[in-house]
Amino acid sequence: MIGKAQRREAAREFKERKPSPGIYAIECSTTGQRWIDASLNLDAAENGQFFQLRQCLHRNKEMQATWNAEGETAFRFAIVERLPEETSALNRNDLLVERKRFWAAQSKA
């Protein structure tokens, strides 16, 4: 069991983490399908996507149907690109849209 000081330190470190924006892919190994998306927080994206799929609440009906048919073990989350830390907050959303389009075209997703 961890002590109070260790818990406080872990909580402090968690709160001080900076979100990492970027592009990610969700891939199905059995069908070869690949879905590309962007997130302001890549660390939270995997958890959020898989939670929605597990609950059958995902907005992408094709991905949800594939998940239901193939099962969780066939799916993999992969970070495709992280935006540089120095990316301006004013440009971040536009850059994410641009990079998402680029990677979707590259992978024909």
Buried (B, 14 or more C-beta within 10 A) or exposed (E): EEEEEEEEEEEEEEEEEEEBBBBBBBBBEEEEBBBBBBBBBBEEBBEEBBEBBEEEEBEBEEBBEBBEEBEEEBBEBEBBBEBEEEBEEEEBEEBBEEBBEBBBEEEEB
